Amino acid sequence: MKKILVTGGAGFLGSHLADKLISEKNDVLVIDNFFTGNKNNIAHLLNNPYFELMRHDVTFPLYVEVNEIYNLACPASPVHYQHDPVQTTKTSVHGAINMLGLAKRTGATILQASTSEVYGDPEVHPQTEDYWGRVNPIGLRSCYDEGKRCAETLFFDYHRQHQLQIKIVRIFNTYGPRMALNDGRVVSNFIVQALSNEDITIYGDGSQTRSFCYVDDLVDAMVSMMNTPKEIVGPINIGNPTEHSMLELAEIILKLTGSKSKLVFKPLPSDDPKQRKPDITQAKDNLNWEPKVSVHDGLKETIAYFKKVLGA
Ligand SMILES: NC(=O)c1ccc[n+]([C@@H]2O[C@H](COP(=O)([O-])OP(=O)(O)OC[C@H]3O[C@@H](n4cnc5c(N)ncnc54)[C@H](O)[C@@H]3O)[C@@H](O)[C@H]2O)c1
């Protein structure tokens, strides 16, 4: 039985990852400071003898014995990561240093949940892993984007300097049940607005595109990445390359919810990337992975979850 640490495991992605690791008969320790995470996301695991929850902030060192570390701790939505930008950078950078230090001490393999935000507002489309990105170092999103970029640097330097076994995945927009209600991400925003029959807010003219990956697909890819041979370190893009404009997404959600909401248009926030789409050739070749869940099926599951949470 492997002892596996999931940082940020009470969050959206971390809680689904913990579910999968527990279902595969591992011994799982989740640490979280509950900044954006929620005990409800993992309440169903608390009585499992192979599941353990610890309140801990990754900006402080931690000493535990583990074989694998999935480093997910970090607020992921602009509303949350811009709330305390200094803490966001500390979480990415000091968090990475502390978790890499733990991996060095225990000999654990460590996987970093990096992000498509490392590409910034890209000039290359779709984004391949060898693209270095176009990131504003001093903007409102920089605490997150540059923090994640620095974390990748630290991972590679620990790998080169201390021979640590590292894995980096660059996650593109992912959605599904347990996303926070009020995190301002487009999928949760649109669904909550549609279910409450409120206006659906589109930033810009709605022509900007995003690709959306369903959480089950994402978690499968993360676990496959962790289990690759040690020469495979990444970074590897994980996401769904099928693109949807914001207008298209709003229309699918209106249809699936049967909502009477109207679309309203507001100015684009600063540094909002116009287009984002992963090239997933490396994930296909190295992980034998590609997303299976259609946006239609994934949204149905997500809407069912939000209906329950909202009592709609
Ligand atoms: N969801 C996405 O579309 C997406 C895309 C790219 C990257 N990611 C990355 O995946 C990871 C998980 O994202 P998510 O969508 O589940 O977000 P989330 O906000 O739901 O989860 C993050 C978790 O980390 C915890 N956390 C934050 N700061 C912490 C700290 N200092 N110490 C301990 N715990 C802390 C939060 O309480 C929360 O439980 C993040 O690192 C994020 O950057 C997510």
The ligand as a Tripos MOL2 file, in Angstrom:
@<TRIPOS>MOLECULE
LIG
   44    48     1     0     0
SMALL
NO_CHARGES

@<TRIPOS>ATOM
      1 N1         -9.3270   23.7470  -11.7330 N.am      1 LIG1
      2 C1         -8.6070   24.1200  -12.7640 C.2       1 LIG1
      3 O1         -9.1680   24.3500  -13.8500 O.2       1 LIG1
      4 C2         -7.1110   24.2400  -12.6620 C.ar      1 LIG1
      5 C3         -6.4050   24.6490  -13.8170 C.ar      1 LIG1
      6 C4         -5.0240   24.7620  -13.7300 C.ar      1 LIG1
      7 C5         -4.3560   24.4450  -12.5710 C.ar      1 LIG1
      8 N2         -5.0650   24.0540  -11.4800 N.ar      1 LIG1
      9 C6         -4.3000   23.7790  -10.2610 C.3       1 LIG1
     10 O2         -4.8020   22.6520   -9.5810 O.3       1 LIG1
     11 C7         -4.7250   22.8370   -8.1800 C.3       1 LIG1
     12 C8         -6.0880   22.6180   -7.5480 C.3       1 LIG1
     13 O3         -7.0210   23.5260   -8.1010 O.3       1 LIG1
     14 P1         -8.5670   23.4930   -7.7350 P.3       1 LIG1
     15 O4         -9.3210   23.9030   -8.9530 O.co2     1 LIG1
     16 O5         -8.9030   22.2270   -7.0640 O.co2     1 LIG1
     17 O6         -8.6520   24.7210   -6.7270 O.3       1 LIG1
     18 P2         -9.2350   24.7970   -5.2350 P.3       1 LIG1
     19 O7         -9.1500   26.2180   -4.8330 O.co2     1 LIG1
     20 O8        -10.5770   24.1350   -5.1930 O.co2     1 LIG1
     21 O9         -8.2240   23.9030   -4.4230 O.3       1 LIG1
     22 C9         -7.0240   24.3770   -3.8910 C.3       1 LIG1
     23 C10        -6.9090   23.8230   -2.4910 C.3       1 LIG1
     24 O10        -5.6720   24.2630   -1.9300 O.3       1 LIG1
     25 C11        -5.9150   24.7130   -0.6140 C.3       1 LIG1
     26 N3         -4.8720   25.6850   -0.2650 N.ar      1 LIG1
     27 C12        -4.6980   26.9410   -0.7590 C.ar      1 LIG1
     28 N4         -3.6190   27.5200   -0.2000 N.ar      1 LIG1
     29 C13        -3.0990   26.6100    0.6650 C.ar      1 LIG1
     30 C14        -1.9920   26.6120    1.5380 C.ar      1 LIG1
     31 N5         -1.1810   27.6770    1.6390 N.pl3     1 LIG1
     32 N6         -1.7620   25.5010    2.2870 N.ar      1 LIG1
     33 C15        -2.5700   24.4160    2.2010 C.ar      1 LIG1
     34 N7         -3.6380   24.3590    1.3970 N.ar      1 LIG1
     35 C16        -3.8920   25.4440    0.6250 C.ar      1 LIG1
     36 C17        -7.3000   25.3130   -0.6490 C.3       1 LIG1
     37 O11        -7.8990   25.4370    0.6170 O.3       1 LIG1
     38 C18        -8.0150   24.2990   -1.5660 C.3       1 LIG1
     39 O12        -8.5320   23.2230   -0.8440 O.3       1 LIG1
     40 C19        -4.1880   24.2520   -7.9580 C.3       1 LIG1
     41 O13        -2.8050   24.1710   -7.7010 O.3       1 LIG1
     42 C20        -4.4260   24.9390   -9.2750 C.3       1 LIG1
     43 O14        -3.4860   25.9280   -9.5240 O.3       1 LIG1
     44 C21        -6.4210   23.9600  -11.4990 C.ar      1 LIG1
@<TRIPOS>BOND
     1     1     2 1
     2     2     3 2
     3     2     4 1
     4     4     5 ar
     5     4    44 ar
     6     5     6 ar
     7     6     7 ar
     8     7     8 ar
     9     8     9 1
    10     8    44 ar
    11     9    10 1
    12     9    42 1
    13    10    11 1
    14    11    12 1
    15    11    40 1
    16    12    13 1
    17    13    14 1
    18    14    15 2
    19    14    16 1
    20    14    17 1
    21    17    18 1
    22    18    19 2
    23    18    20 1
    24    18    21 1
    25    21    22 1
    26    22    23 1
    27    23    24 1
    28    23    38 1
    29    24    25 1
    30    25    26 1
    31    25    36 1
    32    26    27 ar
    33    26    35 ar
    34    27    28 ar
    35    28    29 ar
    36    29    30 ar
    37    29    35 ar
    38    30    31 1
    39    30    32 ar
    40    32    33 ar
    41    33    34 ar
    42    34    35 ar
    43    36    37 1
    44    36    38 1
    45    38    39 1
    46    40    41 1
    47    40    42 1
    48    42    43 1
@<TRIPOS>SUBSTRUCTURE
     1 LIG1         1 GROUP 0 **** ****
